[in-house]
């Protein structure tokens, strides 16, 4: 099995990096391969350029985007590990999604560019099992109070991944990790990350359907 992990944090020795390492441990122990796409260390440019805009309307794919396509296509599992910035993923990772999950490769309307806004959406990516592991500084009670976790799942699990055909998505939040006073919570988060990795790797894992789960929850909320 080959895992691609997309990671975004400017400090190599950060707590999110420790979470990622713990998440990877079961994969290493089982002899699987891991491609770590460290967006800061690789210097990925998240800006949507003139060339990206031209590609959106049918021009050739930019070379750096094509290289990212190949890395995603090679993966049997996908993971995204990131700190929560303003109740979402960091701008660098969001920019990676905006540039890499492109029309004609990740999704398409009808037969192509000319059908945008006219024909139904088709997600083009295979539903490769995908795990999102987000590290938040706030308490779980804050996420629950305002629905930030639900908003993140709506935006990312459904609005990005399921939109492009990747419906087998599981999201995890590690809460309340900022400051030395949260040392015990941080240690527990690392243990949780290892468990998440082991469960994600397990042959007994049951595939998810993030879009169907989301729609069922919305119907239930309206009926209540």
C-alpha positions in Angstrom: 0.0 0.0 0.0 1.1 3.5 -0.8 0.0 6.5 1.3 0.3 10.1 0.2 0.2 12.6 3.1 -0.2 16.3 2.4 1.2 18.3 5.3 1.3 22.0 6.0 3.2 23.6 8.9 6.1 26.0 8.7 8.0 24.5 11.6 9.5 21.1 10.9 9.7 20.1 14.6 6.1 21.2 15.3 3.4 19.4 17.2 1.5 18.8 14.0 4.6 17.1 12.6 4.6 14.8 15.7 1.0 14.0 15.1 1.8 13.1 11.5 4.7 10.9 12.5 2.5 9.0 15.0 -0.2 8.6 12.3 2.5 7.1 10.0 3.9 4.6 12.5 1.4 1.8 11.7 2.1 2.2 8.0 5.9 2.0 8.6 5.5 -1.0 10.9 3.4 -2.8 8.2 6.0 -2.1 5.5 4.0 0.2 3.5 5.4 3.2 1.5 4.6 6.9 2.4 5.1 9.9 0.2 5.1 13.0 2.5 4.1 16.1 0.5 5.4 18.8 2.9 4.1 21.9 1.2 6.4 24.3 3.1 9.6 22.3 2.6 8.8 21.6 -1.1 8.1 25.3 -1.7 4.7 24.7 -3.4 3.3 27.9 -4.8 -0.4 28.1 -3.7 -1.3 31.1 -5.9 -3.8 30.5 -8.6 -1.9 31.9 -11.6 -2.7 33.1 -15.1 -1.6 29.7 -16.3 -4.0 28.0 -13.8 -6.8 30.2 -15.1 -6.0 29.3 -18.7 -5.9 25.6 -17.8 -9.3 26.0 -16.2 -10.5 27.1 -19.6 -8.8 24.3 -21.6 -5.1 25.3 -22.0 -2.3 22.8 -21.1 -1.8 21.8 -17.4 1.0 23.7 -15.6 4.0 21.4 -15.0 3.9 21.7 -11.2 0.2 20.8 -11.1 0.8 17.8 -13.4 3.5 16.5 -11.1 1.0 16.7 -8.2 -1.6 14.9 -10.2 0.9 12.0 -10.7 1.6 11.8 -6.9 -2.1 11.7 -6.1 -2.8 9.1 -8.8 0.0 6.8 -7.3 -1.7 6.7 -3.9 -3.8 3.9 -2.4 -4.6 6.1 0.6 -4.7 9.9 1.0 -4.1 11.8 4.2 -4.1 15.5 5.1 -2.5 16.6 8.3 -2.7 20.3 9.3 -3.3 22.8 12.0 -6.7 24.5 12.1 -6.4 28.1 11.0 -9.6 30.1 11.2 -11.7 26.9 11.4 -10.3 25.4 8.2 -7.0 24.2 6.7 -4.1 26.6 6.2 -4.1 28.8 3.1 -1.1 26.9 1.7 -3.0 23.6 1.8 -6.2 25.3 0.5 -4.2 26.8 -2.4 -2.8 23.3 -3.1 -6.4 22.0 -3.4 -7.4 24.9 -5.6 -4.6 24.4 -8.0 -4.4 20.6 -8.0 -8.0 19.4 -7.9 -8.6 20.7 -11.4 -11.5 20.5 -13.9 -11.0 17.6 -16.3 -9.0 15.7 -13.8 -10.8 15.9 -10.4 -14.3 16.9 -11.7 -16.1 17.8 -14.8 -19.4 19.1 -16.0 -20.9 17.1 -18.9 -18.3 16.5 -21.6 -15.9 19.3 -20.6 -15.2 23.0 -20.4 -18.1 24.1 -22.6 -20.6 22.4 -20.3 -19.8 24.3 -17.1 -23.0 25.7 -15.7 -25.1 23.7 -18.1 -24.6 20.0 -17.4 -24.5 17.9 -14.1 -21.3 17.5 -12.2 -19.2 14.3 -12.4 -16.5 13.6 -9.8 -13.6 12.1 -11.7 -11.3 10.9 -8.8 -11.6 7.4 -7.5 -13.0 7.2 -4.0 -9.6 6.4 -2.5 -9.9 6.2 1.3 -8.9 9.6 2.7 -8.2 10.8 6.2 -8.1 14.4 7.5 -6.3 14.9 10.8 -6.7 18.5 12.0 -5.0 19.9 15.0 -6.9 22.6 16.9 -5.9 25.0 19.6 -9.5 25.4 20.9 -11.4 23.1 23.2 -13.9 20.6 21.9 -16.7 22.4 23.7 -15.9 25.5 21.5 -16.3 23.5 18.3 -19.5 21.9 19.6 -21.0 25.2 20.7 -20.5 26.9 17.3 -20.6 23.9 15.0 -17.1 24.6 13.7 -16.4 20.9 13.3 -19.5 20.4 11.3 -18.8 23.4 9.2 -15.3 22.0 8.4 -16.7 18.6 7.4 -19.3 20.3 5.2 -16.7 22.4 3.5 -13.9 19.9 3.2 -15.3 16.3 3.3 -18.3 17.1 1.2 -17.5 20.4 -0.6 -14.0 19.4 -1.8 -13.5 15.7 -1.6 -16.9 14.2 -2.3 -17.4 16.9 -5.0 -14.5 15.4 -6.8 -15.6 11.7 -6.3 -13.7 11.0 -3.1 -16.6 10.1 -0.9 -14.7 7.7 1.5 -13.5 10.4 3.8 -13.0 10.4 7.5 -12.2 13.5 9.5 -10.5 13.7 12.9 -9.9 16.7 15.2 -7.3 16.8 17.9 -8.4 19.5 20.3 -7.0 21.9 22.9 -3.3 21.4 22.3 -1.8 24.9 22.7 0.6 25.8 25.5 2.7 23.8 28.0 -0.3 23.5 30.4 -1.9 21.2 27.8 1.1 18.8 27.8 -1.1 15.8 28.8 -3.6 16.7 26.1 -0.9 16.9 23.5 0.5 13.5 24.5 -3.0 12.0 24.3 -3.4 13.6 20.8 -0.2 11.8 19.6 -1.6 8.5 20.9 -4.9 9.3 19.2 -3.1 10.0 15.9 -1.4 6.6 16.1 -4.7 4.9 16.7 -6.3 6.8 13.8 -3.5 5.6 11.5 -3.9 2.0 12.7 -7.7 2.1 12.1 -7.3 3.8 8.7 -4.9 1.0 7.7 -6.9 -1.9 9.1 -8.3 -4.4 6.6 -11.4 -4.4 8.7 -12.0 -0.7 8.1 -15.5 0.0 6.8 -15.6 2.5 3.9 -17.3 5.8 4.6 -19.6 7.8 2.4 -19.2 11.4 3.6 -21.7 12.9 1.3 -24.4 10.4 2.1 -23.8 10.8 5.8 -23.9 14.6 5.5 -27.3 14.5 3.6 -28.8 12.0 6.1 -27.8 14.3 9.0 -29.3 17.3 7.3 -32.6 15.4 6.6 -32.7 14.3 10.2 -32.1 17.8 11.5 -34.9 19.2 9.3 -37.3 16.4 10.5 -36.6 17.0 14.2 
